[in-house]
């Protein structure tokens, strides 16, 4: 991995096959919002589609997992793969804005996502959902997905759900905000020479 393209064409791909999951995933930072997502977790498919559309990315995911046990391994491994492809796509990170903070409302719910593409993986999560399930999807898997995504992408990610009454709306606001914040943080700022860090590297 290690794509140094920082204009059009920033993309990554990965294949991950374990005894628990089989995943092929490709991700383009500079996309048009095109999502082709086929997994065994319908709610995650919906959230990834929202993330892709609102971030103007291109995402292709083909994933099969041991959902006869539960959705955990599939959701976790997709988060891992997405983080790895983002890290590959950004290469040396020259010219990027690096930071973003975005609020997104979804009817009565309000979520905020703050990103620093710092090369220092850290995750903070503040969310209390009214329900532990959305359909067959366990809400605790939102944390699992986001944490593994942040870890593998080597970014600092803070997610705050300020309030809401409908669990679906609250999680949807998170994924929309994640897409918009990542779009902003990865965008090229013509004022930036090299990488946006006094250290000289990210």
C-alpha positions in Angstrom: 0.0 0.0 0.0 1.0 3.7 -0.3 -0.5 5.6 -3.2 1.1 9.0 -3.5 -1.5 10.5 -5.8 -3.1 13.5 -4.1 -5.3 14.7 -6.9 -7.8 12.8 -9.0 -7.4 9.0 -8.7 -6.7 8.7 -4.9 -7.9 5.2 -4.4 -7.2 1.9 -2.6 -8.3 -1.7 -2.7 -8.0 -4.7 -0.4 -9.0 -8.3 -0.2 -9.4 -9.9 3.2 -10.2 -13.6 3.7 -10.4 -15.2 7.1 -12.3 -18.2 8.6 -15.0 -15.7 9.5 -15.3 -13.3 6.5 -14.4 -12.9 2.8 -14.2 -9.3 1.7 -13.2 -7.4 -1.4 -13.3 -3.7 -1.0 -12.2 -0.7 -3.2 -12.5 2.9 -2.2 -11.9 6.1 -4.1 -11.6 9.4 -2.3 -12.2 11.5 -5.4 -15.4 9.9 -6.6 -18.9 10.8 -7.6 -20.9 9.1 -4.8 -21.2 5.7 -6.5 -21.8 2.8 -4.2 -21.9 -0.9 -5.1 -22.4 -2.7 -1.8 -23.3 -6.3 -1.2 -22.9 -7.6 2.3 -24.9 -9.9 4.6 -25.8 -7.0 6.9 -28.6 -4.9 5.2 -28.5 -2.0 7.7 -24.7 -1.6 7.2 -25.3 -1.6 3.4 -27.7 1.3 3.9 -25.3 3.3 6.2 -22.3 2.7 3.8 -24.4 3.9 0.9 -25.2 7.1 2.8 -21.6 7.6 3.8 -20.5 7.2 0.1 -23.1 9.5 -1.3 -22.6 12.3 1.2 -18.8 12.1 1.0 -18.8 12.0 -2.8 -16.6 8.9 -2.7 -16.8 5.7 -4.8 -17.1 2.5 -2.8 -17.4 -1.1 -3.9 -17.9 -3.8 -1.2 -18.4 -7.5 -1.7 -18.6 -9.2 1.7 -19.7 -12.5 3.1 -19.4 -13.5 6.7 -20.6 -15.8 9.5 -23.8 -13.9 10.1 -25.4 -17.1 11.2 -23.5 -16.4 14.4 -24.0 -12.6 14.4 -23.0 -9.6 12.4 -20.0 -8.7 14.5 -17.1 -10.2 12.4 -18.6 -8.9 9.1 -19.1 -5.3 10.4 -15.7 -5.2 12.1 -13.8 -6.6 9.1 -15.4 -4.1 6.7 -14.3 -1.3 9.0 -10.8 -2.7 8.9 -10.8 -2.9 5.1 -12.3 0.6 4.6 -9.6 2.1 6.9 -6.8 0.3 5.1 -8.0 1.5 1.7 -8.4 5.1 2.9 -4.8 5.0 4.3 -3.6 3.7 0.9 -5.6 6.2 -1.1 -4.2 9.2 0.8 -0.6 8.2 0.4 1.8 10.9 1.9 -1.2 13.2 2.5 0.4 16.2 0.8 -2.0 19.1 0.3 -4.9 17.9 2.3 -6.9 20.0 4.7 -6.4 17.3 7.4 -9.1 18.5 9.8 -12.9 18.7 9.7 -15.8 19.1 12.0 -19.3 18.5 10.7 -22.8 18.6 12.2 -25.6 16.7 10.5 -29.3 16.7 11.6 -31.6 13.8 10.7 -35.1 15.0 11.7 -35.0 15.1 15.5 -31.4 13.7 15.8 -28.1 15.6 15.6 -24.7 14.0 15.2 -21.2 15.6 15.0 -18.1 14.0 13.5 -14.6 15.5 14.0 -11.6 14.2 12.1 -7.9 14.7 12.2 -6.0 12.7 9.6 -3.1 12.7 12.0 -1.5 9.3 11.5 -2.3 8.8 15.2 -5.2 6.5 15.6 -7.6 7.5 18.4 -11.4 7.2 18.8 -13.8 8.9 21.1 -17.5 8.0 20.9 -20.4 9.6 22.8 -23.8 8.1 21.9 -26.7 6.8 23.8 -29.4 5.1 21.7 -33.0 4.5 22.8 -32.9 1.0 21.3 -30.1 -1.7 21.3 -31.4 -2.9 17.9 -32.4 -1.5 14.6 -34.1 -4.3 12.9 -31.7 -7.2 13.3 -28.7 -4.9 13.6 -27.1 -4.4 17.0 -26.3 -0.7 17.8 -23.1 -1.6 19.6 -21.6 -2.6 16.2 -21.6 1.1 15.2 -18.8 1.6 17.8 -17.0 -1.5 16.5 -17.1 -0.3 12.9 -16.0 3.2 13.6 -13.2 2.2 15.9 -11.7 -0.3 13.5 -12.1 2.3 10.7 -10.2 4.9 12.6 -7.5 2.5 13.8 -6.7 1.2 10.3 -6.9 4.6 8.7 -4.6 6.0 11.4 -6.9 8.9 12.1 -8.3 10.7 15.2 -12.0 10.3 15.1 -14.5 11.9 17.5 -18.2 11.0 17.1 -20.9 12.7 19.2 -24.6 12.1 19.0 -25.9 15.1 20.7 -29.5 14.0 20.9 -32.3 12.1 19.2 -35.3 9.9 19.8 -35.2 7.5 16.9 -32.2 5.1 16.8 -32.2 4.7 13.1 -32.2 8.5 12.6 -29.3 8.9 15.1 -27.1 6.4 13.4 -27.9 7.7 10.0 -26.9 11.2 11.1 -23.5 9.7 12.2 -22.8 8.1 8.9 -23.8 11.1 6.9 -21.6 13.3 9.1 -18.8 10.9 8.7 -19.0 11.1 4.9 -19.1 14.9 4.9 -16.3 15.3 7.4 -14.0 12.8 5.6 -14.7 14.6 2.3 -13.6 17.9 3.9 -10.6 16.5 5.7 -9.3 14.7 2.6 -9.9 17.6 0.2 -6.9 19.4 -1.3 -6.2 22.9 -0.1 -4.2 24.9 -2.7 -2.7 27.0 0.1 -1.0 23.9 1.7 2.6 23.3 0.8 3.6 19.7 1.5 1.7 18.2 4.5 -0.2 20.3 7.0 2.0 19.6 10.0 5.0 21.3 11.6 6.6 17.9 11.8 6.8 17.7 8.0 5.1 14.3 7.8 1.7 12.8 8.7 
